[in-house]
């Protein structure tokens, strides 16, 4: 039961802080696509790949006092910041947590904003499609984001970059 929970705590510990629920979802999804072992199942949602299981796990970790969640208002939106507290660090000492080669991958992803990671995760969600069909899906399903061809090219280059990071 606690393996999945411990991985989330370890992920936040490695990064020091994760800003945004959406960003956390995108990072875990992208890591799964890079073969990092996470059990959470994802489906396509309004903001790209989303996991109800991951949401529940994070809520449980906050309720158990292993993760701290701070809510900030930024205009019309609320942003959540996650950090590991002393109880979370103590919990990790009793868990065998291995993110595989995922730690440098997570550090690199955390340098990007959630909008960009939303694009990357959406491209990866449709990676089974030919390039033109994937692009059409992105432009159709994410029309409100107004992604450009250049952003798609940058996202594809980023995917290749993190594949190398994860393999190294």
ZATI-887629 format. One line per field, with one value per residue: residue in one letter; x, y, z of N, C-alpha, C in turn. Coordinates in Angstrom, 3 decimals. Example, Ala and Ser with C-alpha at 12.3 -4.5 7.8 and 13.67 -1.06 7.14 Angstrom:
<recs>
residuo <- A S
n_px <- 13.190 12.850
n_py <- -5.690 -2.250
n_pz <- 7.800 7.080
ca_px <- 12.300 13.670
ca_py <- -4.500 -1.060
ca_pz <- 7.800 7.140
c_px <- 13.200 12.900
c_py <- -3.300 0.030
c_pz <- 7.800 7.870
</recs>
This chain:
<recs>
residuo <- X X X X X X X X X X X X X X X X X X X X X X X X X X X X X X X X X X X X X X X X X X X X X X X X X X X X X X X X X X X X X X X X X X X X X X X X X X X X X X X X X X X X X X X X X X X X X X X X X X X X X X X X X X X X X X X X X X X X X X X X X X X X X X X X X X X X X X X X X X X X X X X X X X X X X X X X X X X X X X X X X X X X X X X X
n_px <- 0.816 1.925 3.971 3.477 2.724 5.065 6.780 5.794 6.258 9.057 9.650 8.805 10.541 13.052 12.853 12.464 10.393 7.185 5.340 2.117 -0.682 -1.382 1.085 2.473 0.994 1.527 4.303 4.577 3.144 4.670 7.092 6.301 5.900 8.499 9.382 9.724 8.933 5.832 2.650 0.228 -2.774 -3.664 -5.891 -7.216 -7.876 -9.332 -7.047 -5.095 -3.272 -4.447 -4.660 -6.786 -6.125 -3.579 -4.267 -5.808 -3.833 -2.017 -3.698 -4.161 -1.552 -1.151 -3.187 -2.293 -0.162 2.350 3.135 3.364 0.981 0.571 -1.629 -1.936 -3.266 -3.410 -4.404 -7.177 -6.812 -5.897 -2.934 -1.154 1.388 3.722 5.585 8.000 7.780 9.153 7.971 7.364 9.945 10.866 9.101 10.018 12.453 11.807 10.997 11.557 12.477 12.695 13.358 14.337 16.122 14.999 15.363 17.149 15.619 13.175 14.132 14.895 12.409 11.055 12.063 10.571 7.476 4.004 2.243 3.813 4.604 2.127 1.636 3.745 3.057 0.595 1.325 2.824 0.774 -0.586 1.280 1.229 0.093 0.459 2.648 1.313 -1.376 -1.209 -0.462 -2.747 -4.607 -3.562 -3.819 -6.591 -7.744 -6.489 -7.077 -7.669 -5.329 -3.731 -1.363 1.640 3.208 5.945 6.144 5.315 7.407 9.495 8.627 8.808 11.579 12.315 11.276 12.984 15.356 14.876 14.600 17.210 18.397 17.146 18.021 20.735
n_py <- -1.201 1.265 1.775 3.275 5.681 6.353 6.801 9.176 10.945 10.779 11.811 14.510 15.212 14.990 17.103 19.242 21.084 21.064 22.854 23.181 21.192 20.249 20.274 18.321 16.025 15.940 15.575 13.037 11.461 11.824 10.760 8.100 7.417 7.440 5.151 5.080 3.644 3.970 3.431 4.626 5.051 6.682 8.889 10.675 14.061 17.290 18.949 17.458 14.333 12.730 11.539 10.008 8.344 9.292 11.822 11.109 9.771 11.894 13.584 11.873 11.670 14.284 14.471 12.569 13.890 13.802 15.142 18.604 20.982 23.976 26.541 29.006 32.061 33.177 35.584 34.707 32.037 29.208 28.083 25.233 24.299 21.827 20.279 18.265 17.296 16.914 14.562 13.245 12.777 11.058 8.925 8.089 6.976 4.470 3.136 1.410 3.050 3.559 5.491 4.713 5.645 8.071 10.467 12.596 13.135 14.065 16.388 17.879 18.155 19.685 22.175 23.293 24.940 24.328 24.552 24.003 21.371 20.210 20.240 18.551 16.139 15.644 15.244 12.909 11.246 10.767 9.459 7.200 7.784 8.814 11.562 13.901 13.414 13.360 15.997 17.327 16.405 17.614 20.372 20.485 19.410 20.952 23.580 25.938 26.516 27.420 26.467 26.573 25.680 25.860 25.498 22.857 21.638 22.286 20.877 18.236 18.080 18.357 15.980 14.130 14.977 14.376 11.649 10.851 11.797 10.145 7.612 7.817
n_pz <- 0.000 0.784 -0.988 -3.385 -2.201 -0.837 -2.973 -4.026 -1.887 -1.840 -4.381 -4.072 -2.033 -3.321 -5.135 -3.479 -3.511 -4.989 -7.212 -7.722 -8.449 -10.966 -12.262 -10.814 -11.519 -14.280 -14.308 -13.081 -14.913 -17.291 -16.425 -16.049 -18.720 -19.475 -18.459 -15.661 -12.608 -11.649 -10.226 -10.719 -12.547 -15.553 -17.264 -20.099 -19.597 -18.975 -18.643 -19.848 -19.397 -16.477 -13.135 -10.992 -8.915 -8.156 -7.217 -4.968 -3.462 -2.898 -1.417 0.763 1.791 2.640 4.559 6.371 7.363 6.181 3.954 3.341 2.406 0.887 0.121 -2.309 -3.468 -6.715 -8.335 -10.154 -9.831 -7.764 -6.333 -5.416 -3.187 -2.556 -0.034 1.718 5.059 8.421 9.452 7.081 6.092 8.066 7.654 5.120 5.827 6.633 4.454 1.393 -1.124 -4.514 -7.176 -9.501 -12.355 -12.201 -10.729 -11.788 -14.027 -12.944 -11.720 -13.953 -15.280 -13.394 -13.789 -15.752 -16.703 -15.767 -17.933 -20.194 -19.549 -19.637 -22.378 -23.249 -21.940 -23.129 -25.799 -25.419 -24.542 -26.861 -28.389 -29.931 -32.300 -35.766 -36.601 -37.774 -37.096 -34.308 -33.831 -34.779 -32.895 -30.578 -31.228 -31.481 -29.059 -27.165 -27.726 -26.341 -25.073 -27.058 -28.341 -30.271 -33.426 -33.045 -30.293 -30.096 -31.488 -29.725 -27.477 -28.431 -28.784 -26.144 -25.091 -26.293 -25.086 -22.334 -22.473 -22.938 -20.592 -18.732 -19.506 -19.125
ca_px <- 0.000 2.675 5.002 3.097 2.765 6.466 7.378 5.375 7.006 10.446 9.677 8.742 11.785 14.121 12.689 12.387 9.037 6.469 4.350 0.954 -1.207 -1.297 2.488 2.792 0.371 2.231 5.624 4.441 2.755 5.824 8.047 5.779 6.168 9.949 9.603 9.915 7.902 4.719 1.481 -0.984 -3.387 -4.006 -6.832 -7.132 -8.788 -9.324 -5.688 -4.180 -3.321 -4.840 -4.843 -7.578 -5.340 -2.535 -4.941 -6.158 -2.579 -1.501 -4.606 -3.888 -0.250 -1.357 -4.012 -1.450 0.864 3.650 3.409 2.724 0.335 0.228 -2.456 -1.739 -4.132 -2.736 -5.502 -8.384 -6.499 -5.205 -1.773 -0.771 2.813 3.941 6.913 8.088 8.082 9.947 7.260 7.546 11.323 10.903 8.385 10.893 13.533 11.290 10.510 12.566 11.970 13.626 12.786 15.111 16.914 14.059 15.650 17.549 14.473 12.254 14.763 14.814 11.008 10.637 12.525 9.580 6.177 2.957 1.666 4.687 4.504 0.818 1.839 4.597 2.296 -0.436 2.015 3.148 -0.471 -0.952 2.502 0.962 -0.441 1.417 2.950 0.275 -2.588 -0.920 -0.498 -4.158 -5.221 -3.105 -4.438 -8.028 -8.081 -5.867 -7.238 -7.655 -3.936 -3.135 0.011 2.134 4.071 7.247 6.052 5.292 8.789 10.271 8.190 9.392 13.005 12.383 11.053 14.248 16.320 14.649 14.880 18.655 18.646 16.682 18.858 22.092
ca_py <- 0.000 2.502 1.944 4.416 6.878 6.666 7.362 10.577 11.687 10.841 12.749 15.882 15.426 15.204 18.422 20.287 21.642 20.963 23.924 22.917 19.831 19.886 20.003 17.023 15.008 15.857 14.987 11.598 10.833 11.832 9.781 6.766 7.208 7.229 3.864 5.155 2.781 4.523 2.577 5.409 4.985 8.005 9.025 12.030 14.950 18.653 19.494 16.410 13.127 12.966 10.320 10.102 7.643 10.198 12.850 10.504 9.533 13.173 13.998 11.009 12.055 15.545 14.156 11.825 14.792 13.452 16.225 19.884 21.595 25.372 27.068 30.425 32.622 33.984 36.101 33.883 30.630 28.848 27.235 24.422 23.988 20.635 20.061 17.160 17.755 15.959 13.279 12.611 12.276 9.886 7.874 7.584 6.161 3.113 2.657 1.144 3.827 3.675 6.165 4.281 6.764 9.170 11.705 13.690 13.392 14.933 17.700 18.603 18.525 20.717 23.473 23.755 25.304 23.313 24.668 23.259 19.947 19.780 19.955 17.360 14.953 15.413 14.631 11.532 10.488 10.406 9.086 6.059 8.317 9.478 12.947 14.863 13.151 13.799 17.458 17.708 16.158 18.659 21.648 20.391 19.213 21.998 24.834 27.087 26.800 28.101 26.024 26.849 24.658 25.985 24.872 21.411 21.259 22.369 19.757 17.012 18.123 18.112 14.546 13.457 15.338 13.646 10.222 10.708 11.990 8.972 6.462 8.040
ca_pz <- 0.000 0.956 -2.018 -4.221 -1.361 -0.555 -4.191 -4.136 -0.872 -2.305 -5.507 -3.540 -1.288 -4.306 -5.745 -2.455 -3.565 -6.263 -7.264 -8.552 -8.595 -12.381 -12.568 -10.218 -12.377 -15.563 -14.092 -12.841 -16.178 -18.193 -15.882 -16.402 -20.151 -19.587 -17.798 -14.216 -12.037 -10.868 -10.438 -10.951 -13.884 -16.073 -18.375 -20.638 -18.909 -19.489 -18.660 -20.288 -18.574 -15.092 -12.356 -9.761 -7.889 -7.685 -6.419 -3.679 -2.729 -2.401 -0.340 1.920 2.356 3.362 5.741 7.313 7.863 5.606 3.006 3.644 1.249 1.090 -0.963 -2.590 -4.495 -7.739 -9.146 -10.175 -9.609 -6.541 -6.598 -4.274 -3.074 -1.755 0.526 2.666 6.409 9.206 9.518 5.771 6.022 8.962 6.916 4.057 6.411 6.848 3.158 0.368 -2.248 -5.629 -8.345 -10.656 -12.860 -12.344 -9.999 -12.681 -14.897 -12.211 -11.536 -15.227 -15.529 -12.454 -14.308 -16.732 -16.124 -15.937 -19.275 -21.098 -19.211 -20.142 -23.792 -23.361 -21.533 -24.143 -26.942 -25.043 -24.455 -28.230 -29.099 -30.819 -33.550 -36.651 -36.209 -38.167 -36.306 -32.939 -33.856 -34.908 -31.580 -29.654 -31.594 -31.261 -27.648 -26.357 -28.475 -25.428 -24.715 -28.220 -28.589 -31.617 -34.029 -32.401 -28.973 -30.311 -31.809 -28.477 -26.632 -28.985 -28.456 -24.702 -24.896 -26.635 -24.042 -21.080 -22.716 -22.754 -19.152 -17.992 -19.876 -18.586
c_px <- 0.854 3.736 4.707 3.140 4.207 7.146 7.014 6.141 8.459 10.599 9.689 10.017 12.942 14.060 12.693 11.001 8.467 5.364 3.263 0.586 -1.062 0.135 2.904 2.237 1.155 3.606 5.543 4.058 3.944 6.853 7.592 6.073 7.658 10.364 10.020 8.700 6.951 3.480 0.226 -1.466 -3.844 -5.040 -6.716 -8.240 -8.628 -7.907 -4.653 -4.286 -3.528 -5.045 -5.623 -6.810 -4.262 -3.125 -5.267 -4.901 -2.038 -2.381 -4.369 -2.575 -0.349 -2.152 -3.213 -0.322 2.255 4.094 2.718 2.192 -0.010 -0.532 -2.218 -2.748 -3.292 -3.810 -6.706 -8.092 -5.805 -4.107 -1.411 0.723 2.959 5.393 6.840 8.465 8.891 9.282 7.398 8.937 11.492 10.231 9.285 12.021 13.102 10.752 11.684 12.063 13.049 12.895 13.542 16.031 16.098 14.430 16.147 16.430 13.494 12.847 14.652 13.376 10.562 11.100 11.509 8.277 5.115 2.316 2.492 4.606 3.148 0.920 2.656 3.806 1.185 0.175 2.333 1.902 -0.885 0.260 2.347 0.449 0.685 1.523 1.811 -1.018 -2.398 -1.040 -1.950 -4.882 -4.842 -3.807 -5.949 -8.369 -7.538 -5.988 -7.188 -6.240 -3.196 -1.654 0.375 2.943 5.443 7.240 6.000 6.694 9.657 9.916 8.782 10.893 13.214 12.212 12.332 15.319 16.115 14.806 16.357 19.006 18.297 17.563 20.246 22.161
c_py <- 1.256 2.736 3.177 5.721 7.321 7.271 8.828 11.424 11.846 11.833 14.189 16.193 15.741 16.624 19.560 20.882 21.373 22.003 23.554 21.446 19.358 19.510 18.641 15.890 14.835 15.220 13.479 10.884 10.736 10.807 8.352 6.444 6.991 5.967 3.964 4.471 3.535 3.719 3.327 5.281 6.382 7.879 10.456 12.867 16.340 19.236 18.451 15.197 13.461 11.628 10.602 9.449 8.548 11.299 12.314 10.286 10.829 13.678 13.180 11.399 13.365 15.297 13.417 12.676 14.480 14.441 17.471 20.459 23.032 25.857 28.565 30.870 33.479 34.474 35.194 32.410 30.433 27.867 26.518 24.140 22.811 20.553 18.876 17.739 16.679 14.590 12.520 12.046 11.038 8.692 7.255 6.715 4.709 2.489 2.403 1.802 3.953 4.329 5.778 5.411 8.032 10.476 12.828 14.088 14.345 16.329 18.523 19.040 19.662 22.108 24.095 24.120 24.260 23.377 23.859 21.758 19.369 19.421 18.674 16.103 14.632 14.770 13.172 10.661 9.977 9.972 7.874 6.519 8.824 10.967 13.917 14.666 13.598 15.320 17.955 17.514 17.270 19.974 21.640 20.344 20.316 23.359 26.066 27.466 27.527 27.758 26.305 25.658 24.672 25.334 23.351 20.914 21.271 21.215 18.437 16.952 17.839 16.622 13.772 13.745 14.505 12.139 9.948 10.850 10.718 7.753 6.578 7.753
c_pz <- 0.000 -0.111 -2.889 -3.451 -1.133 -1.784 -4.361 -3.120 -1.322 -3.457 -5.007 -2.760 -2.242 -4.859 -4.731 -2.360 -4.956 -6.203 -8.253 -8.653 -10.035 -12.741 -12.018 -11.079 -13.672 -15.390 -13.867 -14.134 -17.136 -17.718 -16.186 -17.864 -20.412 -18.817 -16.329 -13.596 -11.100 -11.225 -10.856 -12.399 -14.277 -17.181 -18.888 -20.033 -19.505 -19.613 -19.091 -19.382 -17.099 -14.406 -11.086 -8.619 -7.304 -6.823 -5.034 -2.834 -2.112 -1.258 0.926 2.590 3.139 4.642 6.806 7.881 7.342 4.536 3.521 2.340 1.622 -0.135 -1.070 -3.631 -5.421 -8.694 -9.020 -9.890 -8.263 -6.894 -5.301 -4.328 -2.117 -1.316 1.485 4.020 7.157 9.294 8.197 5.601 6.904 8.290 5.849 4.597 6.603 5.566 2.226 -0.910 -3.310 -6.789 -9.608 -11.081 -12.938 -11.680 -10.910 -13.647 -14.213 -12.003 -12.820 -15.510 -14.629 -12.870 -15.272 -16.039 -16.471 -17.326 -20.277 -20.814 -19.623 -21.619 -23.975 -23.023 -22.530 -25.383 -26.622 -24.938 -25.833 -29.056 -30.023 -32.191 -34.452 -36.283 -36.538 -37.373 -34.858 -32.862 -33.944 -33.583 -30.602 -29.963 -31.342 -29.775 -26.747 -27.022 -27.565 -25.013 -25.840 -28.412 -30.039 -32.133 -33.351 -31.022 -29.089 -30.635 -30.550 -27.549 -27.124 -28.695 -26.966 -24.408 -25.213 -25.581 -22.774 -21.265 -22.481 -21.277 -18.405 -18.282 -19.241 -17.141
</recs>
